[in-house]
């Protein structure tokens, strides 16, 4: 999930009554900087009456984790990665975790915003992995996610959930929604992926070397580590619609990770990364139509 393009949100200091050990409250200056993030690539925008995300100052994004136990599990993962030394390499590939705060009785994780500093951020949410469940899920949940994950994802190892693309002709941002993601097939996957980089004047091949390099580094790390396994996680890919060669890749969504060494919980994130890197390499070398799934 990711959001950008903001409008002002009136904020007020309220009594802080909920929270856990280690949570912190905010000072008035930090609260006054909050903006509500309303432009969404994918996922659920709100959790009940509370925003799913708030944007703060200095490139910080506050993610609502109060909705259910999944928020607690994701927070635990971030705290583990940013406190234990054997996870230090993985920190380069995910948003930075700063702290957990309470605002209006809602718990938020303060994370770095991958879109910070981009003039026109063009973001995409790409689910990676050939399955969308793990063995810790109930039988009913596994069956439900098997049904939801039909299509090319089991073979291709990734699926676009949503994306935003800059239209350089009329200087607007266009949304590529879930239906666009569902239109992918094995045969058209490269052509459809190229649409995310097409600003109506040209294909933004200039941003691809950086994205490929970052994805390759993530792939090399993930395939050699044995600390955790990811399920239902996404790649947040962002490039600048106006600035040449500027792009970033971050892995997000860790509510369904496992630290149990179980081959059945290998959701084949590596397959999705390999295929995506291969497709981007073909697009970069202007050989999009030559890409074929092995």
N, C-alpha and C positions, 0 to 999 in steps of 0.2 A: 504494500500500500504506500502511496505517497501523494502529497498535496503541495500545490504552490499557487501563487497569485493570491494576494490577500486583501482583505478589507479590515478596517479598524474594528476592534471589539472593545466595547466599554467594559472595564474591569473594576472590581472593588475588592478590598480586603474583607474577608469574612472569617468567622470563627473556625479554626482548624480543629476538628474533633475526631477525624478518622486517620488511620495510618498505622505503620508498623515501625518497629525499632530500626533506626537508621534513616527514616524519612526526614526530610527537612521542609520547613515552611519558607516562603519567599519574602524578600523585603519588598517594600512598596515600589522601588525603582524597577525591579525585575517584573513585577506584576503589571505595571503601567506600560511595559513594552509589548505585552501580548497582543497578537493579532489572530483572528480566527482564520484558519486555512480552509478555503472553500472549493478550490479547483482540484478535482480528484482524478488520478489516473485509474485507480481500481480499488475495490474493497468497499467496506462500509464506512460512510462518512461520520456518522454519529453513533454513540452508544447510549441509548435512551435520550435524555435531554441534554447530555453533555457532549461537547465536540470530541470527535475521535482524535483530533490533533489540534494543538495550538502552536503558533510560531512566536518565538521570542526574539530577543536581540542577539546580535553577534553570532548568527548562524546556528541557533539552537532550535530544535523542534521537540515539542512535548507530546508524547504519545500516551493516550488514555489506557491504563491497564487495570481499571477497576471493574470491568464488565463481568469477568468470570475468572476461573482458575487458570485459564490460558495466559492471562496477563501476568499472573504470579510466576508461571513457569518461564515465560519469556524474560521477565526481569531477572530471575535466578540465573538464566543463561548469560545475560549481559554481565551481571556482577561476577560470575565465574570467569568469563573471558578476560575481564579487565582487572582481575585481582590475582589470578594465578599465572605464574610465569610461563608454564608450558603451553599457554594459549597465545603467547605474545605475537606470534606471526599472523594469527588469524585476525588480529585487531586491525591490520591494514585493509582488510576486505569487508569490514562492516562499519556502520555508523559508530562513532565514539559515544560511549556511555559516560555521562557526567554524574548524575545523581537521580534519585527519585524524590519527587516533591508532592505536596498536597495543595490543591487549589480548588476552592469551593467544594470541599469534602470529596474531591476526586483525586485519585493517585495518578500521577503522570511520570513517565521516564523522560528525563532530559537527554536528548541525543543530538549529535551533529546532523545538520540538514544538508543532504547531498546536493541540493539545488542552490545552496548559498553561493553568491558571487556570480551566478549565471545571469546574463542579461535576459535571455528568453530560454528558460529551461525546457527541453523537450524530453520528457520522461516516459519510461515504459516499465510496466510490472510484468516480469516473465517468470512464471512458475517453472521450476526445474526439478527433474526427476521423472522416472517412468511410471511411478505409482503415486497415489495421493493419500496413502494411509500407511500405518505401521502396525506391528503385531500387538502393540499395547492398546489399540482401539478395540472397542467391542465388536462382535460379529456384525451387528446391524450397521454400525458406523462404517466398517470396512466395506460392506456391500453397497452402502449409499455412495461412498466415495469412488468405488469401482465404476458405478453407473455414471457419476459426474465426470469421470476422467476418461470417458470413451473418446474415440477419435484418434488423432495422430500422436498424442502425447506419449502413450506407452511405447511407441516405436521411435519417435523423434527425441523424446526425453525433455522437451520443453513446450510451453504454450504461452502465448501472449494473452494476458488478462485484459490489458488496456494500454493505451499510449496516447501521447500528445505530440503533434507535429506542427512545426512552424510553416505557414504558407507565406513564402517570400513575395508572392505576386500581390496579394491583398493585405499583407502584413497582419495576419491573424493567426491564432492558434487553433488547430483543428483536432478534434478528439477521435481516436480510433478505439471503438468500444469493444465489449465482449463479443458481439456478433462478428466483428471483423476478426477477432482472434479465433473464433470457431470456424471461420471460412478457410483456415489453413488445411492443406492436404500434404501428403508426402511429396506429391509432384510439384505443388506450387509454393512450398515452404520458403524457398530462397526469394522468389519473386515477391511474396507477401511481406517478408521481412524487409526487403528493400524499400517498401512503401513507407516504413517508419523513418527512413532516412531521406525521403524525397520531399524537398520543400517547394515543389512545383516549378522551380527554375533549374535545379540540378539535384543529383544524388550526392549527399554529403559524405563523400568518400574520405574527406580530409580528417574526420573524427574517428575513423575506424581503426587506424593503427594503435591509438591509445587504448581504445576499448578492447581490442584483441589482446594487447599486451597485459592488461589488467585481468581479463578473463583467464588467460593462460597461466598467470601467476596463481590465481585462485584454484584452477584445476590442478596444478602441480602440488599445491599445499593439501587440498582436500583428498587427493588420491594417495597421499603418503602418510597422513595422520590417522591415528586410531583412538582419538579422544572422544569423538561424538559422531552421530549420524543425523542427517537432516531430513525432514519430511514436511511437505507443504511450505517450503521456504521459496523465496523469490529472489531474482536478480532485479535490483533497481538500476536501470541504465539511464543515464542522463547525458545529453550533449547540448551545447549552446546553439540556439537557432541563429545567432548573429555572430558569435566569435569563432573563428576558424580553429580547428584542431583541439577544441576543448571538450572533454567528456570524462565521465566517471562511472564506475561500476561498484555497487555495494550489494552484498548479500543481506537480506532482511527477512523478518518473520520467523521467529524461532520458538513459537509456542508448542511445536510438536517434535522437538529434537529428542533424541535419546542418547544416553551415555553408556547403554548396555551393548556389549560386543555381541551382536546377533546378526548373522548373515541375512536373516529374513527381514531385518530392518534396513537393509541396504536399498535405498530407493533409487539408486543409479543416477544420482546427481551428476556424476562424471559423464554419463552418456549425453545428457542434455547440454552440458558445457562443451563437450567435444563437437557435437553437431552444430551448435550455435557459432562457435569459433570458426568452424569450417565454412559455414554459410557466409559469415561476415568477411572471411578471407576471399571468397569468390566474388562478393559484392565489391570489395576494395579493388580487386584486379579486373573489374568490369567483365566478369565471367558468370554473372548471376544465373543465366539460363543454362549454364553447363553443370550446375550443381545437381548431384544425384545422391540419394540416400543409399548407403552401403547395405 
